[in-house]
């Protein structure tokens, strides 16, 4: 949200961003989730939760093999089925 007038006045919203070129750790794709609660924007009041979530793919990331779900997805429910888990 780039303009203040576009900020929702009430309700709960989830904001995320997908990265086309992911950062890798030891050639493995991961996602990092941090949780933030904004209770007011005038005055701005933000709560950042101390606990977050990191999930890793179980195979090295490779754009040549786009069909490898174990390399491209970080979902635990998918990767726990990998024989190398």
DSSP file (Angstrom, degrees, kcal/mol; ACC not computed):
  #  RESIDUE AA STRUCTURE BP1 BP2  ACC     N-H-->O    O-->H-N    N-H-->O    O-->H-N    TCO  KAPPA ALPHA  PHI   PSI    X-CA   Y-CA   Z-CA
    1    1 A X              0   0    0      0, 0.0     6,-0.0     0, 0.0     3,-0.0   0.000 360.0 360.0 360.0 115.2    0.0    0.0    0.0
    2    2 A X        +     0   0    0      1,-0.1     2,-0.4     4,-0.0     3,-0.0   0.692 360.0  59.0 -97.6 -21.2    1.7    3.1   -1.2
    3    3 A X  S >  S-     0   0    0      1,-0.1     3,-1.6     0, 0.0     4,-0.4  -0.914  72.4-137.7-116.3 137.4   -0.9    5.8   -0.5
    4    4 A X  G >  S+     0   0    0     -2,-0.4     3,-1.5     1,-0.3    -1,-0.1   0.838 104.3  61.6 -58.9 -33.9   -2.4    6.5    3.0
    5    5 A X  G 3  S+     0   0    0      1,-0.3    -1,-0.3    -3,-0.0    -3,-0.0   0.705  99.2  57.4 -67.1 -18.5   -5.9    6.8    1.5
    6    6 A X  G <  S+     0   0    0     -3,-1.6     2,-0.4     2,-0.1    -1,-0.3   0.509  78.8 109.3 -89.3  -5.4   -5.6    3.1    0.4
    7    7 A X  S <  S-     0   0    0     -3,-1.5    34,-0.0    -4,-0.4    -3,-0.0  -0.584  79.6-112.6 -72.5 126.1   -5.0    1.9    3.9
    8    8 A X        -     0   0    0     -2,-0.4    -1,-0.1     1,-0.1     3,-0.1  -0.286  15.2-144.5 -59.8 142.0   -8.1    0.0    5.1
    9    9 A X  S    S-     0   0    0      1,-0.2     2,-0.3    -3,-0.0    -1,-0.1   0.795  76.0  -2.8 -78.6 -30.1  -10.0    1.7    7.9
   10   10 A X  S    S+     0   0    0      2,-0.0    -1,-0.2     0, 0.0     2,-0.1  -0.968  91.0  61.7-155.3 167.4  -11.0   -1.6    9.6
   11   11 A X  S    S-     0   0    0     -2,-0.3     2,-0.4    -3,-0.1    -3,-0.0  -0.346  75.9 -71.2 103.5 174.4  -10.8   -5.4    9.3
   12   12 A X        -     0   0    0     -2,-0.1     2,-0.3     2,-0.0    -2,-0.0  -0.907  47.4-178.7-111.0 137.1   -7.9   -7.9    9.2
   13   13 A X        -     0   0    0     -2,-0.4     2,-0.5    -5,-0.1    -2,-0.0  -0.974  20.4-144.9-136.5 147.7   -5.7   -8.2    6.2
   14   14 A X        -     0   0    0     -2,-0.3     2,-0.5     2,-0.0    -2,-0.0  -0.961  17.4-169.7-111.8 128.2   -2.7  -10.4    5.2
   15   15 A X        +     0   0    0     -2,-0.5     2,-0.3     2,-0.0    -2,-0.0  -0.977  15.6 156.8-120.8 128.0    0.0   -8.8    3.2
   16   16 A X        -     0   0    0     -2,-0.5     2,-0.4    17,-0.0    17,-0.0  -0.943  27.1-144.6-143.6 165.2    2.7  -10.9    1.6
   17   17 A X        -     0   0    0     -2,-0.3     2,-0.4     2,-0.0    -2,-0.0  -0.995   9.6-145.7-136.9 128.8    5.2  -10.6   -1.3
   18   18 A X        -     0   0    0     -2,-0.4     2,-0.6     4,-0.0    -2,-0.0  -0.797  14.8-144.8 -92.8 132.9    6.4  -13.4   -3.6
   19   19 A X        -     0   0    0     -2,-0.4     3,-0.3     1,-0.1    -2,-0.0  -0.868   6.4-159.4-100.7 122.1   10.0  -13.1   -4.8
   20   20 A X  S    S+     0   0    0     -2,-0.6     2,-0.7     1,-0.3    -1,-0.1   0.846  92.9  40.9 -68.3 -33.6   10.6  -14.4   -8.3
   21   21 A X  S    S-     0   0    0      0, 0.0    -1,-0.3     0, 0.0     0, 0.0  -0.829  92.3-155.1-114.1  90.7   14.4  -14.8   -7.6
   22   22 A X        -     0   0    0     -2,-0.7     2,-0.3    -3,-0.3     9,-0.1  -0.270  16.9-114.1 -71.2 150.9   14.4  -16.2   -4.1
   23   23 A X        -     0   0    0      7,-0.2     7,-0.6     2,-0.0     2,-0.3  -0.615  38.2-149.2 -74.4 141.2   17.3  -15.9   -1.7
   24   24 A X  E     -A   29   0A   0     -2,-0.3     2,-0.5     5,-0.1     5,-0.2  -0.866  15.7-154.0-118.4 149.8   18.9  -19.3   -1.0
   25   25 A X  E >  S-A   28   0A   0      3,-2.2     3,-1.7    -2,-0.3    -2,-0.0  -0.983  90.1 -17.6-119.8 116.8   20.7  -20.8    2.0
   26   26 A X  T 3  S-     0   0    0     -2,-0.5    -1,-0.1     1,-0.3     3,-0.1   0.901 128.2 -56.7  50.2  45.3   23.1  -23.6    0.9
   27   27 A X  T 3  S+     0   0    0      1,-0.2    34,-3.4    33,-0.1     2,-0.4   0.531 112.8 121.5  68.1  10.2   21.2  -23.7   -2.5
   28   28 A X  E <   -A   25   0A   0     -3,-1.7    -3,-2.2    32,-0.3    -1,-0.2  -0.883  61.5-127.5-108.1 134.7   17.8  -24.4   -0.8
   29   29 A X  E     +A   24   0A   0     30,-0.5    28,-2.6    -2,-0.4     2,-0.3  -0.465  34.6 173.2 -72.7 146.5   14.8  -22.2   -1.1
   30   30 A X  E     -B   56   0B   0     -7,-0.6     2,-0.4    26,-0.2    26,-0.2  -0.966  24.0-139.3-146.4 162.3   13.2  -21.0    2.1
   31   31 A X  E     -B   55   0B   0     24,-2.2    24,-2.1    -2,-0.3     2,-0.5  -0.982  11.0-156.6-125.7 147.1   10.5  -18.6    3.2
   32   32 A X  E     -B   54   0B   0     -2,-0.4     2,-0.5    22,-0.2    22,-0.2  -0.978   8.2-167.6-122.4 125.5   10.6  -16.4    6.2
   33   33 A X  E     -B   53   0B   0     20,-3.2    20,-2.2    -2,-0.5     2,-0.4  -0.961   5.9-178.2-119.3 128.0    7.5  -15.1    7.9
   34   34 A X        -     0   0    0     -2,-0.5     2,-0.5    18,-0.2    18,-0.1  -0.942  20.3-137.1-118.9 147.8    7.3  -12.4   10.5
   35   35 A X        +     0   0    0     16,-0.4    14,-2.6    -2,-0.4     2,-0.4  -0.910  22.9 177.2-113.6 127.5    4.1  -11.4   12.1
   36   36 A X  E     -C   48   0C   0     -2,-0.5     2,-0.5    12,-0.2    12,-0.2  -0.980  13.9-158.5-129.9 137.2    3.2   -7.8   12.6
   37   37 A X  E     -C   47   0C   0     10,-3.0    10,-3.0    -2,-0.4     2,-0.6  -0.978   3.4-166.4-118.0 123.0    0.0   -6.3   14.1
   38   38 A X  E     +C   46   0C   0     -2,-0.5     8,-0.2     8,-0.2     3,-0.1  -0.939  11.9 172.3-108.0 114.5   -0.8   -2.7   13.3
   39   39 A X  E     +     0   0C   0      6,-1.8     2,-0.3    -2,-0.6    -1,-0.1   0.646  67.7   9.9 -96.9 -17.1   -3.6   -1.4   15.6
   40   40 A X  E   > -C   45   0C   0      5,-1.0     5,-2.8     1,-0.1    -1,-0.3  -0.981  44.5-166.0-158.8 146.7   -3.5    2.2   14.6
   41   41 A X  E > 5S+C   44   0C   0     -2,-0.3     3,-0.6     3,-0.3     2,-0.2   0.464  80.5  69.3-114.0  -4.1   -2.0    4.3   11.9
   42   42 A X  T 3 5S+     0   0    0      1,-0.9    -1,-0.2     3,-0.0     2,-0.1  -0.621 121.6  15.9-147.1  87.3   -2.7    7.7   13.4
   43   43 A X  T 3 5S-     0   0    0     -3,-0.2    -1,-0.9    -2,-0.2     2,-0.3   0.475 114.0-123.0 -77.7 152.0   -0.8    7.5   15.7
   44   44 A X  E < 5 -C   41   0C   0     -3,-0.6     2,-0.5    -2,-0.1    -3,-0.3  -0.490  33.9-179.3 -68.0 121.7    1.1    4.6   14.2
   45   45 A X  E   < +C   40   0C   0     -5,-2.8    -6,-1.8    -2,-0.3    -5,-1.0  -0.974   3.3 176.3-128.1 116.5    1.1    1.7   16.6
   46   46 A X  E     -C   38   0C   0     -2,-0.5     2,-0.5    -8,-0.2    -8,-0.2  -0.964  15.6-163.2-126.2 135.1    2.9   -1.5   15.5
   47   47 A X  E     -C   37   0C   0    -10,-3.0   -10,-3.0    -2,-0.4     2,-0.6  -0.982   7.3-161.9-116.4 125.0    3.5   -4.8   17.4
   48   48 A X  E     -C   36   0C   0     -2,-0.5   -12,-0.2   -12,-0.2     2,-0.2  -0.931  18.9-132.2-107.4 119.1    6.2   -7.1   16.1
   49   49 A X        -     0   0    0    -14,-2.6   -14,-0.3    -2,-0.6    -2,-0.0  -0.466   6.3-140.1 -70.9 139.8    5.9  -10.6   17.3
   50   50 A X  S    S+     0   0    0     -2,-0.2     2,-0.4   -16,-0.1    -1,-0.1   0.793  84.5  68.8 -71.5 -28.4    9.2  -12.1   18.6
   51   51 A X        +     0   0    0    -16,-0.0   -16,-0.4   -17,-0.0     2,-0.2  -0.753  61.4 167.1 -95.3 138.8    8.5  -15.5   17.1
   52   52 A X        -     0   0    0     -2,-0.4     2,-0.4   -18,-0.1   -18,-0.2  -0.537  28.8-112.4-128.2-162.6    8.5  -16.0   13.3
   53   53 A X  E     -B   33   0B   0    -20,-2.2   -20,-3.2    -2,-0.2     2,-0.4  -0.995  20.2-174.2-144.1 132.8    8.5  -19.0   11.0
   54   54 A X  E     -B   32   0B   0     -2,-0.4     2,-0.4   -22,-0.2   -22,-0.2  -0.997   7.1-175.6-127.1 132.1   11.1  -20.3    8.6
   55   55 A X  E     -B   31   0B   0    -24,-2.1   -24,-2.2    -2,-0.4     2,-0.3  -0.986   7.4-157.2-128.6 139.4   10.4  -23.2    6.2
   56   56 A X  E     -B   30   0B   0     -2,-0.4   -26,-0.2   -26,-0.2     2,-0.2  -0.844  18.0-122.8-114.7 149.2   12.9  -24.8    3.9
   57   57 A X        -     0   0    0    -28,-2.6    14,-0.2    -2,-0.3    17,-0.1  -0.534  22.6-134.6 -76.0 157.1   12.6  -26.9    0.7
   58   58 A X  S    S+     0   0    0     12,-1.1     2,-0.3    15,-0.3    13,-0.2   0.482  83.1  52.0 -98.9  -2.6   14.2  -30.3    1.0
   59   59 A X  S    S-     0   0    0     11,-1.8   -30,-0.5     9,-0.1    -2,-0.1  -0.948  98.5 -87.5-128.3 153.0   16.0  -30.3   -2.4
   60   60 A X        -     0   0    0     -2,-0.3   -32,-0.3   -32,-0.1     2,-0.2  -0.274  49.3-105.1 -59.1 142.4   18.4  -27.7   -3.9
   61   61 A X        +     0   0    0    -34,-3.4     2,-0.3    -4,-0.1    -1,-0.1  -0.482  46.7 169.7 -69.6 133.6   16.6  -24.9   -5.9
   62   62 A X    >   -     0   0    0      3,-0.2     3,-0.6    -2,-0.2     6,-0.2  -0.918  29.8-160.0-152.1 118.9   17.0  -25.4   -9.7
   63   63 A X  T 3  S+     0   0    0     -2,-0.3     3,-0.3     1,-0.2    -1,-0.1   0.702  91.0  67.4 -72.8 -18.8   15.1  -23.4  -12.4
   64   64 A X  T 3  S+     0   0    0      1,-0.3     2,-0.7     2,-0.1    -1,-0.2   0.812 102.0  47.5 -70.7 -28.9   15.9  -26.1  -15.0
   65   65 A X    X   +     0   0    0     -3,-0.6     3,-1.2     1,-0.1    -1,-0.3  -0.734  63.7 163.9-114.4  82.0   13.6  -28.6  -13.2
   66   66 A X  T 3   +     0   0    0     -2,-0.7    -1,-0.1    -3,-0.3    -2,-0.1   0.580  69.3  67.2 -75.0  -8.9   10.4  -26.6  -12.5
   67   67 A X  T 3  S+     0   0    0     -3,-0.1     2,-1.2     1,-0.0    -1,-0.2   0.498  70.2 104.6 -90.0  -3.8    8.5  -29.8  -11.7
   68   68 A X    X>  -     0   0    0     -3,-1.2     4,-1.5    -6,-0.2     3,-1.2  -0.652  46.9-175.9 -81.5  99.2   10.4  -30.7   -8.6
   69   69 A X  H 3> S+     0   0    0     -2,-1.2     4,-2.0     1,-0.3    -1,-0.2   0.796  81.8  60.8 -65.5 -26.8    8.0  -29.8   -5.8
   70   70 A X  H 34 S+     0   0    0      1,-0.2   -11,-1.8     2,-0.2   -12,-1.1   0.670 109.7  41.9 -74.9 -15.8   10.6  -30.6   -3.2
   71   71 A X  H <4 S+     0   0    0     -3,-1.2   -42,-0.4   -13,-0.2    -2,-0.2   0.705 123.4  34.8 -97.3 -26.3   12.9  -27.9   -4.6
   72   72 A X  H  < S+     0   0    0     -4,-1.5     2,-0.4   -11,-0.1    -2,-0.2   0.665 107.1  65.2-107.2 -19.6   10.3  -25.2   -5.2
   73   73 A X     <  -     0   0    0     -4,-2.0   -15,-0.3    -5,-0.2   -44,-0.1  -0.851  50.5-169.1-109.0 142.8    7.8  -25.5   -2.4
   74   74 A X        +     0   0    0     -2,-0.4   -18,-0.1   -17,-0.1   -43,-0.1   0.360  43.2 130.9-107.5   3.8    8.6  -24.9    1.3
   75   75 A X    >>  -     0   0    0      1,-0.2     4,-2.5   -20,-0.1     3,-0.7  -0.363  54.3-144.2 -61.5 129.9    5.3  -26.4    2.6
   76   76 A X  H 3> S+     0   0    0      1,-0.2     4,-2.3     2,-0.2     5,-0.2   0.892  99.9  59.8 -60.5 -40.2    6.0  -28.8    5.5
   77   77 A X  H 34 S+     0   0    0      1,-0.2    -1,-0.2     2,-0.2     4,-0.1   0.775 112.6  39.5 -63.0 -25.6    3.1  -31.0    4.3
   78   78 A X  H X4 S+     0   0    0     -3,-0.7     3,-1.5     2,-0.1    -2,-0.2   0.914 116.3  47.3 -85.4 -51.1    4.8  -31.4    0.9
   79   79 A X  H >< S+     0   0    0     -4,-2.5     3,-1.6     1,-0.3    -2,-0.2   0.718  96.6  70.2 -70.8 -22.7    8.4  -31.8    2.0
   80   80 A X  T 3< S+     0   0    0     -4,-2.3    -1,-0.3     1,-0.3    -3,-0.1   0.704  94.5  59.7 -66.9 -15.4    7.8  -34.4    4.8
   81   81 A X  T <  S+     0   0    0     -3,-1.5     2,-0.3    -5,-0.2    -1,-0.3   0.499  79.3 109.0 -88.5  -4.8    7.0  -36.8    2.0
   82   82 A X  S X  S-     0   0    0     -3,-1.6     3,-1.9    -4,-0.2    -3,-0.0  -0.547  71.9-136.4 -72.2 133.7   10.5  -36.5    0.5
   83   83 A X  T 3  S+     0   0    0      1,-0.3    -1,-0.1    -2,-0.3    -3,-0.0   0.772 105.6  53.6 -61.6 -25.9   12.5  -39.6    1.0
   84   84 A X  T 3         0   0    0      1,-0.2    -1,-0.3   -26,-0.0    -2,-0.1   0.296 360.0 360.0 -91.7   9.3   15.5  -37.4    2.0
   85   85 A X    <         0   0    0     -3,-1.9    -1,-0.2    -6,-0.1    -2,-0.1   0.505 360.0 360.0 -63.1 360.0   13.5  -35.5    4.6
